[in-house]
């Protein structure tokens, strides 16, 4: 399976924090293979995706702040162990988060 982001293993229940200020564009589990998924729209056409969450703590339309806890680590969407799948996009183009974020 093609992977447009990074997978970060962590214990179930670990807080997932917003990478930057933005608005929740999607919160749900309808996209196959991602489990509980959040999409957050940011300034200048940036979008971040947070997949495989155990619990989603924000809803579509919510404004979030950088560092705010938005979900918890889980293994939803058919992954074998708790993890965060994180993607960073500029428009429709996927970028390597390791090149863009301070991680």
C-alpha positions, 0 to 999 in steps of 0.5 A: 500500500502506498504511504503519503505520510509517516507512521509514528508508533505510540501507546494507545491513548497517547495525545495527538496534537494539532501541528498548527492552527486550523479548522477541522475539515473532516472528522470520521471513519468513512475513508477506508483504511484510515480508521478514525481520521481528522483532516485539518485545513491550515493557512495558505492551502496546507492540510494535515491528516491524522489517521488510526486514532482511538478517539476523536476529540474535535468535530468538523468545523471546530477551530484548533490551536497548534499543540491542542490535543485533537485525538488519541493514538489508536489502531483503528482502520486495520493496523496491527498496533497503535500508531498515528499516520500523519500526512502533510499536503500543500493543495493536493500534493503530499509532502514529506512531513519530516522535511517540513515540521520540527520533529 
